[in-house]
Amino acid sequence: MYKSILLTTLGAVSLSLQGCEEPQASEFDNLSVLLAELEEKTSSNMVFIEGGSFIMGDFGAVGDDDVWRPYFPATIEEDKPHEVTLSSYYLSNQKTTWADFDTYLLANQLDVIERIYSENRDRTPYSQDPSSRYFIEKPAQVTWQEAKSYCQWMGAQTALPLDLPTSAQWEFAARNRGSKDWLYSTHDGKYLNSNYEMAELVHEGAEFVPVGSRLPPNPLGIYDMLDNGEEWVNDWFSKAYYRESDGVVDPQGPAQGEKKVIRNLGTDSLSFSFSRRGSSESVPSFAAEGERLVMEYTFRCAAQTNSSIQKNTDRKVTGVR
């Protein structure tokens, strides 16, 4: 339904953008309907995740010699294993799409742009070109602030306490409620290349594809935790934070910082379910001297509540421990 209404909206949007005058609200006859559908979709995509305690970071393993070792010694200081406890929460089973984000932009009369280094260029919303970065079904790639603003705006629309997930919430979900069997954030916790057919789909396919279309969901019903673009989460990044947060309940990350945490780092053998890195708002471009590249990544929203969202969409899944 959301997609069909979206298609009927395209004509009005395209005609408005082709004119010289600013588009008027009356020209988007279906925008209010489209917004209502987006609100319904957002709520229905929320998966309830029962909270609990888990070892966050490089949880390692005990070898045949009864000695515990980390999976990736090179980052053990910044990925130090530590126990945290999470309250129950909801997480979207899908990344936010360009259709979702374009609806947000139009509903708030924000510029619909593409960024070429420091230059912003107008683009037509709701791209129907499957080869385009901005194809309506692909995950939106935006700045951290844009991602956070979208989630909080959608929270206001749905009366839900929506925001970006914390890094701990993302990892807990990616590891099927913090299971040590989930070394990788795949559907079964195993390295992607252990399944030839799935690995071939990813390695020979496009970098970005329609959300939820390539790999199966994990046992919680959440898609694209390994593939389809790195993801913003809410936390500031700090290499020292894990050493200071053992036993914390609902960790929010450092109070301040210069970089934000990125999750879902890729499909190689060293991109574990606990892996993370920090990203600045922009970085110097290697391709264009003197230019800066604005960092844009995918994202999904979380509902910071353990109360039932909707009776007909309350899908409580506890996963396999």
Buried (B, 14 or more C-beta within 10 A) or exposed (E): EBEEBBEEBBEBBEEBBEEEEEBEEEBBEBBEBBBEBBBBBBBBBBBBBBBBEBBBBBBBEEEEEEEEEBBBEEBBEBBBBBBBBBBEBBBBBBBBBBBBBBBBBBBEEEEBEEBEBEEEEEBBBBBEEEEBBBBBBBBBBBBBEBBBBBBBBBBEBBEBBBBBBBBBBBBBBBBBBBBBEBBBBBBBBBBBBEBEEBBEBBEEEBEBBBBBEBBEBBBBBBBBBBBBBBBBBBBBBBEEBBEEBBEBEBBEBBEEBEBBBBBBBBBEEEBBBBBBBBBBEBEEBEEEEEBBBBBBBBBBBBBBBEEEBEEEBBBEBEBEE
